[in-house]
Amino acid sequence: MTTPSKPTLGVGMIGYAFMGRAHSQAWRNARSYFDVPAAPSLVAVAGRNEAAARDTADRFGWAGVETDWRRLLERDDIDIIDICTPGDTHAEIAVAALEAGKHVLCEKPLANSVGEAEAMVVAAEAARIRGVRSMVGFTYRRVPAIAYARRLVAEGRLGRILHVRGAYLQDWLVDPESPLTWRLQKERAGSGALGDIGAHIVDLAQFVTGEQLTGVSALTETFVRERPVADPTTVGVGGISATAAQNGSATTGPVTVDDAAVLVSRMSGGALATFEATRFANGRKNAIRLEVNGTEGSIAFDFEDMNVLHVFDGRVPSRDAGFTRVLVTESTHPYVAAWWPPGHVLGYEHGFTHQAVDLLTAIAEGADPRPSFSDGLQVQRILSAVETSVEREGSWTPIDGAHATSPAMS
């Protein structure tokens, strides 16, 4: 008896650097380790620098290279467009791809503004009617320990949620001589630590609790306002005179985004929430921390120990109580069964594979993947409310469209 072959979905990826390589590895591993209902085919990677794009293609097995992302949309052998570019390009690419009938995976944050994100949602909803799917890449949802934390909360193990604490701590900008990149330019990145890493902890808090933020009071700071420009052509010359750039005399350029953001919030179920995002936490490389306290228990997570979830059961007699260190590597834990035996830990790249698997499964089954573009828009509204609060010296700012009760955020 012949086993029917699985359908193949051709992938075209736009962007070839850090995120492009993480996504490339994910598409390869999705079919290697998981029994996906549709197999991804790495058709082509697009990037303006043909040599760099070719290097990524050769390393990860992409069949072809394009120097104009629009060519990917014209190809009949491409079903999915994977957007791994700076935020200022997300809206244009995603809307065009959806209108061309391509499924879309878009890196976070969804866009650089609420207006752009709203346009992307309109395009996604119109495409959805035609069976075209879209998803935003909040990849940390796919860390097994985070997915397990979500399961515990959904099962009521923590009771009513009282407190949420989220922090994303990095230190890669502490050195004032670290060069200016597109991530430090508002016109390209939209915001700094707020959107780059703050968006992740906001999404994780909402995902794990199943609740939404309803308002914020926030402060941001830029600690280093000028940075060396290694190559003006790679970051633009915003704030640098054209004459100076042409003469090669410009040595620094302005940082136009935040280096750190802190915010206080309330969640739709009544819980109090605090968040901190910084790229100036000396000694912290990628510390994504989330703690949730409820009436019946607590959970605590730190990405720098990403295979572990600390769980406190408040129903245990006090003489026996304490946080339990759960090693989330059992086959019964989310996503883990496809990988290694218990105790053989996973790493950063595995979340991207889980993301690819979830998207492929949703497309094959005709289901709507999560997080959706609407979820991405909701996070974008939070980022916008933070910026408004900052402009008003930290005043309380309601979040547009926030639900009064807990939403379903599966």
C-alpha positions in Angstrom: 0.0 0.0 0.0 1.5 3.3 -1.0 1.4 6.1 1.6 0.1 9.4 0.1 2.8 12.0 -0.2 2.4 15.2 1.9 1.7 18.4 0.1 4.7 20.8 -0.2 4.6 24.5 0.6 7.2 26.6 -1.0 8.8 29.2 1.2 10.3 32.5 0.1 12.2 34.4 2.8 13.0 38.1 2.7 16.1 39.0 4.8 19.2 36.9 5.3 20.9 38.1 8.5 20.4 37.2 12.2 16.6 36.4 11.9 16.9 35.1 8.4 19.4 32.4 9.6 17.2 31.5 12.6 14.2 31.1 10.3 16.2 29.2 7.7 17.2 26.6 10.4 13.6 26.4 11.5 12.2 25.6 8.1 14.9 22.8 7.7 14.2 21.3 11.1 10.4 21.5 10.9 10.3 18.6 8.4 13.3 16.8 9.9 12.0 16.4 13.4 8.2 16.8 13.2 5.6 14.9 11.4 4.2 18.1 9.7 1.1 17.7 7.5 2.8 19.9 4.9 6.5 19.9 4.1 8.3 23.2 3.6 10.5 23.7 0.5 13.2 26.3 0.8 12.6 27.9 -2.6 14.4 31.3 -2.5 15.8 34.0 -0.2 15.6 37.7 -1.1 18.0 40.5 -0.2 19.5 43.6 -1.7 23.0 42.3 -1.1 23.2 39.4 -3.5 26.5 38.0 -2.1 25.2 38.0 1.4 21.9 36.5 0.4 23.8 33.8 -1.6 25.9 33.0 1.4 22.8 32.3 3.5 21.2 30.3 0.7 24.3 28.2 0.3 24.6 27.6 4.1 21.0 26.6 4.7 20.0 25.0 1.4 17.8 27.6 -0.2 17.4 26.8 -3.9 17.6 30.3 -5.2 18.3 34.0 -4.6 16.4 37.2 -5.6 17.6 40.7 -5.1 14.1 42.2 -5.3 11.5 40.8 -2.8 8.7 41.5 -5.3 10.0 38.6 -7.5 9.1 36.2 -4.7 5.4 37.3 -4.9 5.4 36.6 -8.7 6.6 33.0 -8.4 4.1 30.2 -8.5 6.4 27.9 -6.6 6.2 30.0 -3.5 3.3 29.7 -1.1 4.6 31.3 2.1 6.4 34.6 2.4 8.6 34.8 5.5 9.5 38.5 6.4 12.7 38.9 8.4 13.4 42.6 7.6 13.5 45.8 9.6 10.2 47.0 10.8 9.8 49.9 8.4 9.3 47.4 5.5 6.9 45.0 7.2 3.6 46.7 6.1 4.5 47.1 2.5 5.8 43.6 2.0 3.0 41.8 4.1 0.1 43.6 2.4 1.5 43.0 -1.1 2.2 39.3 -0.2 -1.3 38.8 1.1 -2.9 40.5 -1.9 -0.8 38.1 -4.1 -2.3 35.1 -2.3 0.7 34.2 -0.3 0.6 33.0 3.3 2.7 35.4 5.5 4.9 34.9 8.6 6.1 38.4 9.8 8.7 39.0 12.4 7.7 41.2 15.4 6.9 43.9 16.2 4.2 43.7 13.5 4.9 47.2 12.2 6.4 50.6 13.2 3.1 52.3 13.9 -0.5 51.5 14.7 -1.6 52.8 11.4 0.7 50.4 9.5 -0.4 47.5 11.7 -4.1 48.3 11.1 -3.5 48.2 7.4 -1.9 44.8 7.7 -4.8 43.5 9.7 -7.3 44.7 7.1 -5.2 42.9 4.4 -5.0 39.8 6.6 -8.7 39.6 7.2 -9.5 40.0 3.4 -6.9 37.3 2.6 -8.3 35.0 5.3 -11.7 34.9 3.5 -9.8 33.4 0.5 -8.0 30.9 2.7 -4.7 32.8 3.0 -3.2 32.7 6.5 -1.0 35.1 8.4 1.0 35.0 11.6 3.3 37.3 13.6 6.5 35.9 15.0 6.4 36.2 18.7 8.6 33.1 18.9 9.1 32.9 22.6 5.6 31.6 22.9 7.0 28.4 21.5 9.6 27.8 24.2 8.3 24.6 25.9 8.6 26.0 29.4 6.5 29.1 28.4 3.9 26.9 26.6 3.8 24.7 29.8 3.3 27.8 32.0 0.4 28.8 29.8 -1.1 25.3 30.3 -0.8 25.6 34.0 -2.6 29.0 34.1 -5.3 27.8 31.8 -5.9 24.8 34.0 -6.5 27.1 37.0 -3.4 25.9 38.9 -2.5 29.5 39.9 -6.0 30.6 40.7 -6.9 34.2 40.1 -3.9 36.2 38.7 -2.8 39.0 41.0 0.6 40.1 39.8 2.7 39.9 36.6 6.3 40.9 36.4 8.1 40.9 33.1 11.7 41.9 32.2 13.8 41.6 29.1 17.4 42.4 30.0 20.4 42.7 27.6 23.7 44.5 27.7 24.9 44.7 24.1 24.7 48.5 24.0 26.5 49.3 27.2 29.7 50.2 25.4 29.2 53.8 24.0 31.5 52.9 21.1 29.2 50.2 19.9 28.3 51.4 16.4 25.0 52.9 15.2 22.8 50.3 13.5 19.3 50.4 12.0 17.9 49.1 15.4 18.9 52.5 16.8 17.1 54.6 14.2 13.4 55.4 14.8 12.6 55.7 11.1 13.7 52.1 10.6 13.1 50.3 13.9 10.0 52.3 15.1 11.4 52.2 18.7 14.3 50.8 20.6 14.3 48.4 23.5 10.5 49.1 23.8 9.6 47.5 20.5 12.6 45.2 19.9 12.5 43.3 23.2 9.7 45.0 25.3 7.1 43.7 22.8 8.2 40.1 23.6 7.6 40.3 27.3 4.3 42.1 26.8 3.1 39.4 24.5 4.4 36.6 26.8 2.5 38.1 29.8 -0.7 38.2 27.8 -0.2 34.8 26.3 0.6 33.1 29.6 -2.2 34.7 31.6 -4.8 34.8 28.8 -5.4 38.5 29.7 -4.7 41.8 28.1 -3.1 45.0 29.3 -5.7 47.8 29.6 -3.5 50.8 30.4 0.0 51.9 31.1 2.1 54.5 32.9 5.6 54.5 31.4 9.1 56.1 31.2 11.9 55.6 28.7 15.5 56.8 28.5 18.2 57.0 25.9 21.6 56.7 27.7 23.9 57.1 24.8 22.6 59.7 22.3 25.5 59.6 19.7 27.2 56.5 18.4 30.0 55.9 15.9 29.0 55.4 12.2 31.1 52.6 10.8 29.5 52.9 7.3 27.0 55.7 6.6 25.6 53.7 3.6 24.4 50.9 5.8 22.4 53.0 8.3 21.5 56.1 6.3 22.8 59.5 7.3 19.9 60.8 9.4 21.3 63.7 11.5 24.6 63.7 9.6 25.1 66.4 7.1 25.3 65.3 3.5 28.5 67.2 3.0 30.1 65.5 6.0 29.0 62.1 4.9 30.3 62.7 1.4 33.7 63.9 2.7 33.9 60.9 5.1 34.3 63.3 8.1 31.2 62.3 9.9 32.1 59.9 12.7 29.0 59.7 14.8 25.2 59.7 14.3 22.2 60.3 16.6 20.5 57.5 18.4 16.8 58.3 17.9 15.2 55.5 19.9 15.0 54.5 23.6 17.7 52.4 25.3 15.4 51.3 28.1 11.7 51.4 29.0 9.8 50.7 32.2 6.0 50.5 32.6 3.3 49.9 35.1 0.1 48.4 33.9 -3.2 46.8 34.8 -4.5 43.6 33.2 -8.0 42.9 32.1 -8.6 40.5 35.0 -7.5 43.1 37.5 -3.9 42.0 38.1 -1.1 44.6 38.5 1.7 44.2 36.0 5.2 45.7 35.7 7.6 45.5 32.8 11.2 46.5 32.1 13.1 46.3 28.8 16.7 47.4 28.5 19.8 46.9 26.4 21.9 48.4 29.2 21.7 45.7 31.9 25.4 44.9 32.3 26.0 41.2 32.5 22.6 40.2 31.2 22.8 38.7 27.7 19.2 37.6 27.0 17.4 37.4 30.3 13.7 37.2 29.6 12.1 37.0 33.0 8.4 36.4 33.7 6.8 35.8 37.1 3.1 35.3 37.6 1.5 35.3 41.1 -2.0 34.0 41.7 -4.2 33.2 44.6 -3.3 29.5 44.4 0.3 29.5 43.2 3.1 31.1 41.1 5.3 30.4 38.2 8.7 32.0 37.4 10.8 31.7 34.2 14.1 33.0 33.0 15.2 32.4 29.4 18.9 32.2 30.4 17.7 28.9 32.0 15.1 28.3 29.3 14.4 24.6 29.9 13.3 25.2 33.5 10.0 26.5 34.9 9.8 27.2 38.6 6.4 26.3 40.0 4.9 27.1 43.5 1.8 25.3 44.6 0.1 27.4 47.3 -2.2 24.5 48.2 0.6 22.5 49.7 0.9 22.7 53.5 3.4 25.5 54.4 5.8 23.0 56.0 6.3 21.3 52.6 5.9 24.4 50.4 8.5 25.9 48.1 9.2 26.5 44.4 9.7 23.3 42.5 12.2 23.3 39.7 10.5 21.6 36.8 12.8 20.5 33.9 10.6 20.9 30.9 12.1 18.2 28.8 9.5 15.3 29.2 7.7 14.0 26.1 4.5 15.2 27.7 5.6 18.8 27.7 4.7 21.0 24.8 6.7 20.4 21.6 9.3 18.2 23.3 8.3 14.8 22.1 9.8 15.4 18.6 13.3 16.1 20.0 15.5 14.3 22.5 15.2 12.0 25.6 14.3 13.8 28.9 17.1 16.0 30.2 18.6 16.6 26.8 17.9 20.3 26.7 16.7 22.5 23.9 18.1 25.9 22.8 17.3 29.3 21.3 16.8 28.0 17.8 14.1 25.4 18.7 11.4 28.0 19.3 11.7 29.0 15.6 11.2 25.4 14.5 8.1 25.1 16.7 6.8 28.4 15.1 7.3 27.0 11.6 5.6 23.7 12.6 2.6 25.5 14.0 2.2 27.7 10.9 2.6 24.7 8.5 0.0 22.8 10.5 -2.5 25.6 10.5 -2.2 26.2 6.8 -2.5 22.5 6.0 -5.6 22.2 8.3 -7.2 25.4 7.1 -7.0 26.9 10.6 -6.1 30.4 11.8 -2.5 30.4 13.3 -1.7 32.4 16.4 -0.5 34.9 17.2 -2.5 36.6 14.4 -1.9 40.0 12.9 -4.7 41.2 15.1 -2.7 40.0 18.1 0.3 41.9 16.7 -1.8 45.0 16.3 -2.9 44.8 19.9 0.7 44.7 21.0 1.4 47.7 18.7 -1.3 49.6 20.5 0.4 48.9 23.8 3.7 50.2 22.4 1.9 53.3 21.1 0.3 53.9 24.5 3.7 53.6 26.2 5.1 56.3 23.9 2.0 58.5 24.6 2.5 58.1 28.3 6.2 59.0 28.0 5.3 62.2 26.1 2.9 63.0 29.0 5.6 62.5 31.7 4.3 59.0 32.6 0.6 59.8 32.9 -1.8 56.9 32.9 -2.8 56.0 29.3 -5.6 53.6 28.4 -4.9 51.1 25.6 -7.2 51.4 22.6 -9.3 48.3 22.0 -8.4 46.6 25.3 -11.0 44.1 26.5 -12.7 44.6 29.8 -12.6 40.8 30.4 -10.0 38.2 29.7 -9.8 37.3 26.0 -9.1 33.8 24.6 -5.5 33.9 23.7 -4.6 30.3 22.7 
